[in-house]
Amino acid sequence: MVPQYANQRSEPRSLVVCPISVSFESRVIHGIVRDISAGGIFLYLNSTLPLHSIVRFRLRLKDENLSGAGEVIRIEERVPGAAIGVAIKISSYDDAA
């Protein structure tokens, strides 16, 4: 028998690969987005962020810049030296300029 798992996502996600900049305190960390939804982003970074920290992000999807703020809700560091997976729950988007 295969166990059934409920999908805990409140919004559908889209698989994308695009660069992202994440700002925390006075640092800017560059990474790669793996997937995104209206409520969150999963990305890979080369350095870690504190769990539950509030961050700002900026990325470019197709021909549109997207930026806003969110909270780091999950860190995945499976292999030492490999990229670190970070899940950000989006709390707000900036107005389009």
All heavy atoms as an XYZ file, in Angstrom:
746
protein
N       0.844     -1.189      0.000
C       0.000      0.000      0.000
C       0.879      1.239      0.000
O       1.796      1.366      0.795
C      -0.912     -0.026      1.221
C      -1.822      1.137      1.328
S      -2.911      0.887      2.745
C      -4.080      2.117      2.389
N       0.601      2.186     -0.872
C       1.350      3.429     -0.975
C       0.702      4.471     -0.080
O      -0.500      4.706     -0.168
C       1.373      3.934     -2.441
C       2.085      5.265     -2.523
C       2.009      2.907     -3.342
N       1.481      5.103      0.826
C       0.887      6.126      1.690
C       0.454      7.340      0.876
O       1.093      7.722     -0.092
C       2.003      6.488      2.673
C       3.260      6.006      2.054
C       2.898      4.916      1.094
N      -0.636      7.942      1.273
C      -1.149      9.142      0.623
C      -0.750     10.356      1.455
O      -0.906     10.360      2.672
C      -2.677      9.075      0.502
C      -3.159      7.935     -0.350
C      -2.764      8.115     -1.803
O      -2.875      9.210     -2.347
N      -2.287      7.051     -2.426
N      -0.233     11.373      0.802
C       0.174     12.596      1.482
C      -0.656     13.754      0.958
O      -0.842     13.893     -0.244
C       1.663     12.891      1.245
C       2.557     11.820      1.809
C       3.097     10.839      0.994
C       2.838     11.787      3.168
C       3.907      9.844      1.513
C       3.656     10.807      3.692
C       4.181      9.837      2.862
O       4.980      8.859      3.382
N      -1.135     14.565      1.857
C      -1.897     15.754      1.455
C      -0.930     16.829      0.998
O       0.126     17.026      1.594
C      -2.728     16.266      2.632
N      -1.272     17.511     -0.068
C      -0.474     18.629     -0.545
C      -0.754     19.813      0.369
O      -1.880     20.285      0.454
C      -0.845     18.955     -1.994
C       0.030     20.041     -2.574
O       0.744     20.739     -1.859
N      -0.025     20.180     -3.877
N       0.262     20.290      1.073
C       0.079     21.364      2.027
C       0.207     22.747      1.393
O       0.118     23.744      2.076
C       1.088     21.224      3.164
C       0.893     19.954      3.956
C       1.926     19.812      5.053
O       2.753     20.676      5.270
N       1.873     18.705      5.759
N       0.397     22.820      0.102
C       0.553     24.103     -0.568
C      -0.805     24.778     -0.734
O      -1.771     24.161     -1.151
C       1.196     23.918     -1.921
C       2.581     23.340     -1.809
C       3.232     23.247     -3.169
N       4.377     22.379     -3.138
C       5.515     22.647     -2.532
N       5.658     23.771     -1.893
N       6.508     21.801     -2.550
N      -0.855     26.057     -0.422
C      -2.106     26.794     -0.587
C      -2.224     27.394     -1.982
O      -3.307     27.776     -2.394
C      -2.211     27.894      0.472
O      -1.115     28.780      0.352
N      -1.116     27.472     -2.711
C      -1.104     28.032     -4.067
C      -0.366     27.077     -4.995
O       0.617     26.464     -4.597
C      -0.359     29.382     -4.080
C      -0.893     30.416     -3.126
C      -2.161     31.064     -3.618
O      -2.433     30.992     -4.836
O      -2.886     31.625     -2.785
N      -0.820     26.951     -6.251
C      -0.061     26.112     -7.197
C       1.316     26.720     -7.467
O       1.471     27.938     -7.476
C      -0.914     26.109     -8.457
C      -1.922     27.179     -8.277
C      -1.986     27.545     -6.834
N       2.310     25.866     -7.664
C       3.654     26.374     -7.914
C       4.038     26.132     -9.369
O       3.521     25.237    -10.020
C       4.664     25.740     -6.983
C       4.815     24.259     -7.185
C       5.818     23.695     -6.232
N       5.735     22.244     -6.255
C       6.619     21.459     -5.733
N       7.666     21.951     -5.130
N       6.467     20.161     -5.786
N       4.974     26.939     -9.830
C       5.516     26.802    -11.183
C       7.005     26.558    -11.086
O       7.709     27.241    -10.342
C       5.281     28.088    -11.988
O       3.914     28.337    -12.131
N       7.478     25.573    -11.824
C       8.909     25.314    -11.872
C       9.550     26.344    -12.784
O       9.129     26.515    -13.924
C       9.179     23.906    -12.376
C       8.585     22.789    -11.523
C       8.839     21.440    -12.166
C       9.148     22.826    -10.117
N      10.525     27.043    -12.280
C      11.249     28.056    -13.048
C      12.716     27.991    -12.655
O      13.054     27.513    -11.584
C      10.732     29.498    -12.805
C       9.308     29.659    -13.247
C      10.879     29.902    -11.362
N      13.553     28.475    -13.522
C      14.964     28.652    -13.193
C      15.306     30.076    -13.576
O      15.240     30.437    -14.752
C      15.867     27.647    -13.945
C      17.327     27.942    -13.652
C      15.512     26.225    -13.571
N      15.599     30.886    -12.570
C      15.978     32.271    -12.829
C      16.818     32.761    -11.654
O      16.719     32.232    -10.554
C      14.754     33.154    -13.048
S      13.695     33.355    -11.610
N      17.642     33.776    -11.882
C      18.453     34.312    -10.789
C      17.594     35.094     -9.800
O      16.557     35.655    -10.172
C      19.460     35.216    -11.493
C      18.895     35.494    -12.825
C      17.945     34.398    -13.163
N      18.037     35.111     -8.552
C      17.351     35.860     -7.496
C      18.403     36.500     -6.600
O      19.481     35.937     -6.398
C      16.407     34.950     -6.680
C      15.584     35.763     -5.674
C      17.167     33.823     -6.005
C      14.449     34.978     -5.025
N      18.098     37.680     -6.086
C      18.926     38.349     -5.078
C      18.112     38.422     -3.801
O      16.955     38.837     -3.817
C      19.301     39.766     -5.522
O      20.058     39.730     -6.688
N      18.722     38.002     -2.697
C      18.066     38.025     -1.400
C      18.867     38.933     -0.487
O      20.083     38.763     -0.342
C      17.974     36.606     -0.799
C      17.315     36.645      0.564
C      17.217     35.673     -1.733
N      18.189     39.902      0.132
C      18.849     40.837      1.044
C      18.451     40.505      2.477
O      17.270     40.312      2.785
C      18.423     42.274      0.745
O      18.731     42.608     -0.577
N      19.466     40.430      3.341
C      19.261     40.178      4.759
C      20.265     41.012      5.525
O      21.468     40.919      5.275
C      19.444     38.692      5.074
C      19.434     38.397      6.541
C      18.265     38.493      7.262
C      20.594     38.037      7.197
C      18.244     38.227      8.619
C      20.593     37.766      8.549
C      19.418     37.861      9.268
N      19.768     41.849      6.421
C      20.601     42.798      7.132
C      21.385     43.602      6.097
O      20.794     44.211      5.238
C      21.458     42.089      8.178
C      20.627     41.470      9.278
C      21.417     40.712     10.315
O      22.588     40.358     10.066
O      20.847     40.452     11.391
N      22.694     43.596      6.126
C      23.451     44.393      5.161
C      24.034     43.535      4.042
O      24.854     44.010      3.265
C      24.573     45.150      5.879
O      25.460     44.232      6.488
N      23.630     42.274      3.935
C      24.159     41.363      2.920
C      23.187     41.198      1.765
O      21.982     41.258      1.947
C      24.391     39.958      3.484
C      25.223     39.868      4.686
C      25.544     38.452      5.097
N      24.392     37.546      5.125
C      24.487     36.246      5.318
N      25.664     35.695      5.482
N      23.426     35.489      5.340
N      23.741     40.954      0.590
C      22.962     40.547     -0.570
C      23.539     39.217     -1.034
O      24.732     39.097     -1.276
C      23.021     41.577     -1.716
C      22.271     41.065     -2.932
C      22.461     42.920     -1.265
N      22.683     38.205     -1.116
C      23.093     36.867     -1.517
C      22.399     36.537     -2.833
O      21.197     36.738     -2.969
C      22.703     35.822     -0.447
C      23.294     36.219      0.913
C      23.165     34.433     -0.853
C      22.745     35.417      2.071
N      23.159     36.037     -3.787
C      22.605     35.688     -5.091
C      22.386     34.183     -5.152
O      23.186     33.407     -4.640
C      23.544     36.144     -6.206
C      23.776     37.613     -6.180
N      22.847     38.518     -6.640
C      24.816     38.347     -5.714
C      23.310     39.739     -6.472
N      24.511     39.662     -5.908
N      21.278     33.796     -5.778
C      20.954     32.384     -5.879
C      20.152     32.084     -7.128
O      20.014     32.929     -8.020
N      19.587     30.887     -7.163
C      18.802     30.404     -8.294
C      17.448     29.915     -7.780
O      17.393     29.108     -6.847
C      19.518     29.240     -9.018
C      20.883     29.664     -9.530
C      18.654     28.659    -10.133
C      20.828     30.666    -10.652
N      16.363     30.384     -8.401
C      15.021     29.941     -8.050
C      14.772     28.566     -8.658
O      15.122     28.321     -9.806
C      13.960     30.938     -8.574
C      12.553     30.409     -8.364
C      14.136     32.297     -7.925
N      14.151     27.669     -7.883
C      13.716     26.372     -8.394
C      12.229     26.389     -8.723
O      11.795     25.881     -9.731
C      13.989     25.265     -7.376
C      13.590     23.882     -7.909
C      13.625     22.818     -6.857
N      12.451     22.930     -5.983
C      12.279     22.200     -4.894
N      13.189     21.333     -4.516
N      11.196     22.341     -4.161
N      11.426     26.956     -7.823
C       9.999     27.078     -8.105
C       9.414     28.254     -7.335
O      10.000     28.744     -6.380
C       9.233     25.776     -7.821
C       9.284     25.332     -6.378
O       8.753     26.053     -5.517
O       9.831     24.257     -6.112
N       8.250     28.704     -7.804
C       7.619     29.879     -7.226
C       6.105     29.723     -7.300
O       5.582     29.084     -8.208
C       8.093     31.164     -7.949
C       7.612     32.419     -7.229
C       7.668     31.148     -9.410
C       8.278     33.687     -7.722
N       5.421     30.299     -6.320
C       3.966     30.393     -6.330
C       3.613     31.790     -5.835
O       4.499     32.567     -5.472
C       3.347     29.332     -5.417
O       3.565     29.646     -4.056
N       2.345     32.098     -5.786
C       1.932     33.414     -5.279
C       2.320     33.583     -3.816
O       2.528     34.696     -3.349
C       0.432     33.602     -5.446
N       2.463     32.466     -3.090
C       2.751     32.553     -1.671
C       4.155     32.213     -1.239
O       4.496     32.357     -0.067
N       5.009     31.753     -2.172
C       6.346     31.380     -1.736
C       7.315     31.103     -2.867
O       6.926     30.984     -4.025
N       8.575     31.008     -2.493
C       9.672     30.749     -3.432
C      10.580     29.695     -2.798
O      10.877     29.760     -1.606
C      10.519     32.017     -3.683
C       9.670     33.175     -4.161
C      11.658     31.734     -4.656
C      10.414     34.500     -4.193
N      11.039     28.738     -3.615
C      12.091     27.827     -3.173
C      13.305     28.115     -4.038
O      13.206     28.171     -5.263
C      11.686     26.350     -3.303
C      12.683     25.447     -2.654
C      12.599     25.149     -1.308
C      13.743     24.925     -3.380
C      13.542     24.338     -0.691
C      14.691     24.110     -2.784
C      14.590     23.812     -1.432
N      14.452     28.327     -3.401
C      15.652     28.709     -4.127
C      16.880     28.034     -3.538
O      16.822     27.442     -2.462
C      15.830     30.225     -4.089
C      15.940     30.835     -2.685
C      17.101     31.797     -2.631
C      14.635     31.543     -2.362
N      17.966     28.116     -4.279
C      19.245     27.578     -3.833
C      20.238     28.717     -3.671
O      20.349     29.591     -4.535
C      19.788     26.560     -4.838
C      18.944     25.319     -4.919
C      18.123     25.093     -6.006
C      18.966     24.380     -3.893
C      17.340     23.945     -6.081
C      18.194     23.233     -3.959
C      17.377     23.024     -5.057
O      16.605     21.901     -5.122
N      20.968     28.691     -2.544
C      21.989     29.691     -2.230
C      23.291     28.975     -1.879
O      23.284     27.805     -1.509
C      21.563     30.535     -1.023
C      20.270     31.326     -1.135
C      19.918     31.951      0.212
C      20.393     32.397     -2.198
N      24.388     29.713     -1.936
C      25.682     29.165     -1.523
C      26.004     29.467     -0.064
O      27.014     29.007      0.449
C      26.805     29.691     -2.416
C      26.774     29.033     -3.774
O      26.371     27.888     -3.905
N      27.179     29.757     -4.787
N      25.169     30.263      0.587
C      25.335     30.514      2.021
C      23.957     30.487      2.666
O      22.948     30.639      2.006
C      26.051     31.838      2.278
O      25.329     32.906      1.750
N      23.942     30.290      3.959
C      22.677     30.099      4.651
C      22.116     31.409      5.196
O      22.829     32.406      5.336
C      22.825     29.065      5.783
O      21.536     28.707      6.265
C      23.673     29.585      6.906
N      20.846     31.382      5.480
C      20.141     32.476      6.147
C      19.548     31.920      7.435
O      19.201     30.736      7.484
C      19.009     33.003      5.263
C      19.412     33.684      3.971
C      18.196     33.843      3.058
C      20.020     35.039      4.273
N      19.383     32.733      8.454
C      18.773     32.232      9.685
C      17.301     31.872      9.460
O      16.577     32.594      8.777
C      18.894     33.405     10.656
C      19.935     34.301     10.079
C      19.878     34.107      8.601
N      16.888     30.757     10.028
C      15.492     30.344      9.973
C      14.625     31.426     10.615
O      15.006     32.005     11.635
C      15.327     29.017     10.710
C      14.004     28.294     10.536
C      13.755     27.948      9.060
C      13.990     27.030     11.370
N      13.513     31.732     10.016
C      12.533     32.743     10.449
C      13.019     34.177     10.269
O      12.388     35.105     10.774
C      12.069     32.501     11.894
C      11.453     31.156     12.078
N      10.294     30.764     11.436
C      11.861     30.073     12.790
C      10.013     29.514     11.759
N      10.957     29.073     12.562
N      14.128     34.366      9.559
C      14.567     35.737      9.288
C      13.675     36.356      8.222
O      13.107     35.674      7.374
C      16.038     35.779      8.869
O      16.247     35.008      7.705
N      13.531     37.656      8.288
C      12.765     38.415      7.302
C      13.756     38.909      6.254
O      14.780     39.514      6.594
C      12.027     39.613      7.950
C      11.104     39.105      9.070
C      11.257     40.395      6.909
C      10.048     38.101      8.636
N      13.456     38.626      4.993
C      14.361     38.969      3.899
C      13.608     39.751      2.833
O      12.382     39.743      2.776
C      14.985     37.700      3.269
C      15.819     36.945      4.287
C      13.920     36.794      2.671
N      14.366     40.421      1.985
C      13.831     41.066      0.786
C      14.365     40.270     -0.391
O      15.460     39.730     -0.337
C      14.311     42.512      0.691
C      13.969     43.312      1.924
C      13.092     44.520      1.797
N      12.682     44.917      0.494
C      11.389     44.922      0.091
N      10.442     44.509      0.886
N      11.070     45.330     -1.111
N      13.587     40.202     -1.462
C      14.027     39.461     -2.645
C      13.738     40.269     -3.900
O      12.885     41.156     -3.915
C      13.336     38.086     -2.729
C      11.847     38.168     -2.889
C      11.261     38.280     -4.140
C      11.028     38.149     -1.776
C       9.889     38.375     -4.282
C       9.651     38.243     -1.908
C       9.081     38.349     -3.165
N      14.505     39.935     -4.952
C      14.321     40.572     -6.263
C      14.693     39.539     -7.324
O      15.746     38.924     -7.259
C      15.196     41.808     -6.389
C      15.013     42.548     -7.692
C      15.810     43.860     -7.674
N      15.584     44.609     -8.866
C      14.556     45.415     -9.100
N      13.637     45.579     -8.169
N      14.430     46.065    -10.230
N      13.788     39.344     -8.290
C      14.053     38.415     -9.379
C      13.383     38.921    -10.645
O      12.612     39.863    -10.616
C      13.573     36.998     -9.033
C      12.093     36.820     -8.707
C      11.343     36.313     -9.905
C      11.970     35.837     -7.560
N      13.734     38.291    -11.750
C      13.160     38.672    -13.045
C      12.510     37.444    -13.661
O      13.175     36.457    -13.942
C      14.224     39.234    -13.975
C      13.655     39.728    -15.288
C      14.681     40.608    -16.005
N      14.161     41.131    -17.229
C      13.433     42.235    -17.341
N      13.137     42.923    -16.255
N      13.008     42.663    -18.511
N      11.187     37.505    -13.858
C      10.420     36.454    -14.516
C      10.000     36.952    -15.885
O       9.296     37.957    -15.980
C       9.172     36.094    -13.708
C       9.381     35.296    -12.445
C       8.060     35.138    -11.707
C       9.977     33.947    -12.746
N      10.447     36.272    -16.905
C      10.193     36.684    -18.290
C      10.617     38.131    -18.456
O      11.782     38.439    -18.315
C       8.748     36.434    -18.680
C       8.379     34.970    -18.646
C       6.984     34.731    -19.122
C       6.675     33.245    -19.043
N       5.346     32.947    -19.480
N       9.706     39.042    -18.726
C      10.058     40.452    -18.920
C       9.622     41.322    -17.752
O       9.454     42.529    -17.897
C       9.423     40.967    -20.212
C      10.006     40.294    -21.440
O      11.186     39.910    -21.383
O       9.287     40.148    -22.441
N       9.438     40.729    -16.597
C       8.919     41.472    -15.456
C       9.820     41.301    -14.238
O      10.209     40.186    -13.894
C       7.513     40.958    -15.118
C       6.842     41.689    -14.007
C       5.436     41.162    -13.742
O       4.944     40.321    -14.503
O       4.850     41.607    -12.746
N      10.157     42.425    -13.589
C      10.882     42.369    -12.324
C       9.878     42.130    -11.206
O       8.786     42.701    -11.213
C      11.628     43.679    -12.066
C      12.801     43.847    -12.986
O      13.497     42.892    -13.290
N      13.030     45.062    -13.443
N      10.251     41.304    -10.264
C       9.391     40.976     -9.135
C      10.223     41.149     -7.871
O      11.340     40.629     -7.780
C       8.914     39.532     -9.269
C       7.957     38.993     -8.238
C       6.632     39.742     -8.305
C       7.723     37.513     -8.483
N       9.693     41.879     -6.903
C      10.410     42.062     -5.648
C       9.412     42.139     -4.506
O       8.230     42.418     -4.700
C      11.289     43.316     -5.696
O      10.508     44.466     -5.907
N       9.915     41.866     -3.325
C       9.055     41.901     -2.150
C       9.798     41.447     -0.923
O      11.027     41.476     -0.864
N       9.018     41.002      0.068
C       9.585     40.573      1.340
C       8.957     39.248      1.742
O       7.859     38.897      1.297
C       9.324     41.622      2.413
N       9.673     38.518      2.594
C       9.152     37.255      3.087
C       9.967     36.730      4.253
O      10.953     37.345      4.674
N       9.540     35.571      4.740
C      10.184     34.927      5.888
C      10.786     33.596      5.458
O      10.145     32.814      4.751
C       9.142     34.671      6.980
C       9.695     33.940      8.177
C       8.620     33.546      9.178
O       7.438     33.860      8.978
O       8.990     32.886     10.167
N      12.003     33.333      5.916
C      12.646     32.042      5.671
C      11.952     31.014      6.563
O      12.002     31.116      7.787
C      14.160     32.095      5.978
C      14.784     30.719      5.839
C      14.851     33.106      5.076
N      11.261     30.045      5.934
C      10.498     29.073      6.725
C      11.103     27.668      6.708
O      10.682     26.807      7.477
C       9.021     29.014      6.287
C       8.897     28.607      4.823
C       8.328     30.337      6.576
C       7.490     28.262      4.403
N      12.057     27.432      5.802
C      12.695     26.107      5.764
C      14.086     26.224      5.154
O      14.293     26.980      4.217
C      11.849     25.131      4.944
C      12.329     23.691      5.047
C      11.373     22.700      4.363
N      11.542     22.698      2.907
C      10.636     23.105      2.024
N       9.485     23.581      2.427
N      10.875     23.051      0.737
N      15.031     25.463      5.715
C      16.396     25.370      5.207
C      16.679     23.904      4.940
O      16.410     23.062      5.791
C      17.428     25.889      6.242
C      17.094     27.288      6.732
C      18.845     25.772      5.699
C      17.426     28.393      5.799
N      17.212     23.586      3.751
C      17.592     22.210      3.420
C      19.063     22.184      3.052
O      19.459     22.704      2.030
C      16.767     21.693      2.231
C      15.303     21.553      2.519
C      14.515     21.023      1.340
O      15.119     20.686      0.298
O      13.281     20.957      1.459
N      19.865     21.594      3.927
C      21.299     21.456      3.687
C      21.622     19.973      3.789
O      21.926     19.461      4.859
C      22.098     22.272      4.692
C      23.556     22.331      4.370
C      24.293     23.297      5.277
O      23.713     23.837      6.218
O      25.495     23.484      5.029
N      21.520     19.274      2.672
C      21.639     17.816      2.690
C      23.064     17.326      2.552
O      23.433     16.322      3.120
C      20.777     17.229      1.585
C      19.321     17.531      1.834
C      18.425     16.670      1.014
N      17.049     16.919      1.426
C      16.057     17.097      0.599
N      16.258     17.044     -0.687
N      14.846     17.314      1.054
N      23.880     18.017      1.771
C      25.248     17.571      1.526
C      26.187     18.739      1.808
O      26.040     19.800      1.200
C      25.419     17.103      0.056
C      26.844     16.661     -0.205
C      24.437     15.991     -0.271
N      27.142     18.583      2.713
C      28.091     19.677      2.969
C      28.786     20.105      1.679
O      29.208     19.287      0.872
C      29.087     19.062      3.947
C      28.333     17.952      4.612
C      27.402     17.420      3.558
N      28.836     21.412      1.466
C      29.477     21.959      0.280
C      28.542     22.157     -0.895
O      28.889     22.828     -1.854
N      27.351     21.571     -0.840
C      26.381     21.732     -1.927
C      25.535     22.981     -1.667
O      25.542     23.536     -0.568
C      25.476     20.502     -2.017
N      24.810     23.409     -2.681
C      23.926     24.557     -2.523
C      22.889     24.275     -1.436
O      22.481     23.135     -1.218
C      23.242     24.875     -3.842
N      22.466     25.318     -0.764
C      21.527     25.218      0.343
C      20.139     25.584     -0.162
O      19.946     26.648     -0.763
C      21.952     26.160      1.487
C      23.339     25.753      1.983
C      20.927     26.155      2.604
C      24.043     26.820      2.781
N      19.170     24.712      0.061
C      17.787     24.985     -0.324
C      17.118     25.861      0.720
O      17.239     25.621      1.921
N      16.423     26.897      0.259
C      15.763     27.843      1.157
C      14.333     28.066      0.672
O      14.113     28.353     -0.500
C      16.509     29.200      1.177
C      15.793     30.210      2.062
C      17.947     29.014      1.631
N      13.381     27.919      1.586
C      11.979     28.209      1.278
C      11.611     29.528      1.933
O      11.838     29.720      3.133
C      11.073     27.098      1.785
N      11.069     30.434      1.132
C      10.653     31.747      1.628
C       9.141     31.874      1.463
O       8.620     31.682      0.362
C      11.354     32.878      0.855
C      12.864     32.824      1.098
C      10.779     34.244      1.281
C      13.652     33.825      0.268
N       8.453     32.185      2.550
C       7.022     32.477      2.496
C       6.877     33.968      2.232
O       7.351     34.801      3.012
C       6.346     32.109      3.819
C       4.858     32.374      3.817
C       4.226     31.951      5.121
C       2.737     32.205      5.091
N       2.116     31.818      6.372
N       6.260     34.308      1.113
C       6.147     35.713      0.711
C       5.080     36.404      1.551
O       3.952     35.928      1.670
C       5.805     35.822     -0.790
C       6.923     35.192     -1.610
C       5.560     37.273     -1.186
C       6.598     35.027     -3.093
N       5.451     37.537      2.136
C       4.510     38.318      2.949
C       3.990     39.532      2.185
O       2.890     39.995      2.465
C       5.154     38.743      4.257
O       6.330     39.487      4.020
N       4.795     40.045      1.246
C       4.338     41.208      0.472
C       5.135     41.329     -0.808
O       6.269     40.852     -0.905
C       4.493     42.499      1.288
O       5.858     42.774      1.537
N       4.509     41.956     -1.788
C       5.168     42.283     -3.063
C       5.268     43.797     -3.140
O       4.390     44.518     -2.654
C       4.335     41.774     -4.243
C       4.316     40.287     -4.396
C       3.257     39.533     -3.919
C       5.359     39.631     -5.037
C       3.235     38.164     -4.063
C       5.350     38.250     -5.181
C       4.276     37.524     -4.698
O       4.269     36.164     -4.833
N       6.337     44.263     -3.783
C       6.471     45.698     -4.020
C       5.578     46.094     -5.178
O       5.315     45.290     -6.073
C       7.932     46.048     -4.350
C       8.860     45.784     -3.167
O       8.386     45.727     -2.021
O      10.071     45.619     -3.403
N       5.141     47.345     -5.175
C       4.350     47.859     -6.301
C       5.224     47.919     -7.538
O       6.418     48.227     -7.459
C       3.813     49.258     -5.988
C       2.765     49.228     -4.885
O       2.083     48.203     -4.731
O       2.652     50.241     -4.158
N       4.634     47.646     -8.690
C       5.365     47.732     -9.957
C       5.716     49.181    -10.234
O       4.925     50.090    -10.008
C       4.541     47.164    -11.094
N       6.927     49.380    -10.737
C       7.366     50.754    -11.023
C       6.982     51.148    -12.424
O       6.824     50.369    -13.292
C       8.873     50.852    -10.847
